């Protein structure tokens, strides 16, 4: 694989550092802030995201980014207050890399077949046998150990991991949280994975979102929440674990994107991560219990037809029909007393096999 140019201002190698306070927030937040100047249609964060998209899509060097910022500044009204990220590549790089540093791993993929490229692939993709372009496409995964250790520094985080035992449930017959489900109870029982109080569980999620209304570039994060935290803390961005990020004009090939992430999930479950909890160090193992996403993303993960196709049900193999409704139509499934169930219904997202 050919090396990137030496003046590459953001990514310096296939294992580089990136701060979570700005770059990861860019993924998690809605990108809503003040506009660049009165009458402008994009916000400050839209601008940052678009520059990030330009950088990734064009494998831009420091010199090119300096020229781009100079061109943007020339088009700004004289009355506009120039945001820091447009002043220089120094400020833009500082925005991406400030604060606590976490190791980011770059995974190069083939332009033609979208399969992972290895270090042994020299000149030609081992999968499709087509030539590897000088600047291959890529996605990134984020180191989990550093994220977990950062969380365990917070006494409030450690204290609230006992929420499962301390929560008040008015009615035992009501399912009010994931703890009341059969899968969680199975893992919590004698000999179960969560019977060890050091172990945790997660639910993962992925979906795509355009970085701005004026761009066709989208962000696809793979992230997860820690089930043992109370809901008020569980779903906050500060305590959400970010596993990976796909950034580009095309939707990700999830069988490629998830491959290194699934390896991380398996290691988390079998080997765990050593964290500093207060004054002691311990090994925390984590099990991915479930995944949640909308139907289009689910069809991509399971590699099945979308919900509006004739065979769009993710549970059975019955063929649907199109029915007129108003000016359009809807997909419907006639009642069948003995449907044929899809054996991929219980897809195991952790092991990538069949349940």
N, C-alpha and C positions, 0 to 999 in steps of 0.2 A: 504494500500500500504506500502511495506516495505521500510524503510529509506535507503538511500545510505550510504556507509561507510564514517566515519568521516574525513578520509584523502583525500577525493575527492578534487583534486587540482584546478578544474576549475568551475564546477557547484556545488553550495553549497546548493541549494534548488530548489523548483519549481518556485521561482521568484528570479532570480539572476541578477547581474550586468555584463555588458560587454561593452567595449569601441568600438566606431564606427571606430576609425582611423585605426585599423588594422583588426579586425575580420570582420566587415561589408565590408571593402575594399576587403577582401579575397573573398567575394561572388561576388562583382561587377567587380573586375578587371580580366584580362585575364590570370593571373598567369605567365606572361612572365617576367623573370628577369635573372640575371646571374646564371650560373650553380654552384652547390655546390663546385666543383673543376674541374680542367682540365680533360676531358675525361668522366665526369659524364653525365648521360642522364636526370637528373632532376634538376630543378632550386630551389632556396631558397624557393620560394612561393609554388612550388610543394611539397617540403619537409614539410612545415608547414601544407599544406592541408592534406597530407597523415597522418601526426601525429594526426590531428584533426579527420580524418576518423577512425583511429585506436582507439582513445580515445572514440569516440561515439559508434562505433560498439562493443567494448569490455567493455564499462562502466569502463574504467581503473581508478585505484586509483593512488595517488601520488607515492606510492612505485613502482608500475608497470611501470609508465611513467619514473621514474628515472632509472630503469633497462633497459628499451628500449633505452633511450638516451645514457646510458653507453655502450650498445651493438653497437649502431650506431657509437659512437666515436671510438671504437676499430677497426671498419672496415674502418675508414677514413684513407687516406694516410697521412703519417707524414708531408708531405709538404703542406697539405691543410690548408687553413685559416678557422678555425672553426667558423661558424656563431653562433650568440648569442643564437638562439633558441635551439641549440643542446648542449649548455654548461650545462644547468641545467633546472629543472622544474620551477625554479624561473623566469628565463628569458623567458621561453615559456609561463608561466602564465601572465607575465608582457606584453608580446606581444599581448595576447588576451584581457587583461583587462586595458591597460593604457589609459590615456586621459579621456575625458568626459564619464561619465557612464550613460548608458541607461538601463532601466529595461527590462529584457528578461523573458518571461514566457514559461515554459516547459509544453508541453502537451503530456502525456503518452498515448500510443495506444496499443491495444491488438496485440500480435504476430500472432494470428490466423486469426482474422476477420478484423484487421486494423481499428477498430472503437475506438473512444475516450474512455478512461477510466476515471471515475469520482472518487472523493475521497471516495465515498460510495461503490465503487467496492473493496471488500476485499476478496482476494483469488480467486474469480471467476469473469470472464467478464460477465457483465449483458446482453450483446448482444448475444454472442455465447455460454455462460455458460461453457467455457473451463477455465482451471486454468491459473491465471496470473503469468507470469514468474517473478522471483526475480528482474531482471533488465529489465523492459519493454522498448520497442522501444518508441521513442519520436520525436517530432519536436518542433520548437520554434517560438513564435511570439514576435515582438519587439514593445515596447511602442511607440505610435504615438505622444503623448503629448510632450514628451521630444525632439523628432526630430523636431516637428513644432516650439517649443519654441527656439530651437537652430537656426533654419532658420530665425525666426523673429528678432533675435538679430542683424542680418546683415542689415544695412540701404540700401544696394544695392538690397537685396531681396525685402524689403518692397516697394522701389521705383519702381521696375520693375514689380510689380503686376498690374500696370496700362497699361501694354503694349497693351492690347486689345483696349484701347481708343486712344493710341498714335501711333500705327503702321500706316505706309503709304502703302496704297493699290492702285496700279496703275490702276486696272480695277475692278469695283464692280461686274462684271459678272464672275470673276475667283474665284474659291475656292482655297485659298492659305494657309488656316489654319483651325483648328477645329472650330473657331468662325464663319466660313462661312457655316457650316453645319446646317441642319434643327433642329437637336436635341439641339445644343448649343443655337441657336436663340430662340427656344421654352422656354428654361430655363432662357434666358436673358430678355424675354419680360415682360410686366407689370404683376406683381404678381408671376413671375417666381422665381425659387430658386436663380439664379445668379443676379437677379435684386437688391438684397441686396449686396452692395459693399464689405461687410465683408466676404461673402461666397466665396468658391473656388470650383473648380472641378478637377477631376483627370481621367486619363486613366491608367488602371492597366495592368500588363504583368506577365507572368510566362513562364519559359522554363528550361530545364535541361542541365547541362554541366558537363562533366567529369572533376574531379579536376586535373588529369594529364593523359598523354598517357599511363602510366604504371599502372593505377588503374581503377577498375570498379565501383568505388564510384563516385556518382554524386551529384551535388548541385542543388536544385530547389528553387530559391527565388521567392517570390511574392512581386512585387514592383510596384510603381506608380509614374507618373510624374504630376506636377501641370500645368494645361493648361494655367493658367493666366500669366505664365512667358514667356518671349520671347524664341524662339527655341534655341538660343545660350546658354541660361541658363537652359532651361527646361530639357534637356537631360544630364546634367552633373551629375556625381556620387555624388557630394556634395549636390545636391538638389533633388536627387531621394529619395523617401520615401520607406523604406524597411518594409514590413508588417510581413513577415514570412520567415522561412527557413526550408526546408526539406533536410536532409543530410544522404545519405545511399546508399546501393547497389541496392535497389529496387526503381522503380518509385513510386511516391506518389499516394495514393488513394485520388484524389482531393476532393471528396465529404467529406472526413474526414479532409484533410488539410485545406480546405477553410472554414469549418464550423465556427471556432472561428474568422477567418478573416472577414467573412461576418457579424458577430455580431458587429465587430469593425466598419465596413463600415456603418452599420445601425445607430450605435451610433453617428458616425461622422456627419451623415446627419440630425439626429433628435436632438441630444443634443449638439454636437460640442465640441470644445476644447478651454479652456481659455488660451490665449497667452499674453505675454507682448510685445506690439508693441511700441517701443520707450519708452516714459514715461507713457504710458497708458496701461490698460489691456482691452482686448475685447474677445468676444466669436466668434470663427471662425467655421462655419459649412462647411462640405465638402461633395460633391456628386460625386460618381463614375459614370461617364457618359458612359464609354465603356471599353472594354478589347481588347487587341491586342496580338496575339500569332501566332505561325506557326500552320499548319494544324494538325500535330500529337498531339500537346498540346491542340488544340481546340477540337479534338475528345475526349480527356481525360476529359476536362472540361464539355462538353456537354453529355458525356457518350454515344457516337455514334460510329459507325464503322469508321475506318480510311479512308482517301481519296482514297486509292487504293483498297478498297473493292467494291463489287458489288453495295451495297447501301451506297456509300461513300460520297454522296453529303450532305453538311450540310444545304442546303436550301430546296431541294425537295425530294420526295420519289421515284423518278424514278430509275429503275434498270439499271446499267451500263453494258457494255460489254467489253471483253478483245480483243484488236486488236494487231496483230503482228506488231512490229516496229523494224527493224534491226534484231539484235540477240535476242531481248527480246519482251516485249509487254507493252501496255499502257492501262489505263482505260479510256473509252470514253462513252459519253452519247448521244444516237441518238436524233435528234431533236423531240420534242414533243410540239405540239401547245397549249395544255392545261395540263401542269404538275400539279401534286398534291403536294402542298407545305407542308412542315413539320411544324406543329404547334409549334415546339420548336425552329424554326429559330430565333424568337425574344426572346431568353432566356434573362431573366433579371439577370445579374450576381450579382446585389446588393442584391436582395431579394430572389434569388434562385428559383423564380417562373416563370410563363409563361407570356409573353407579349401580 
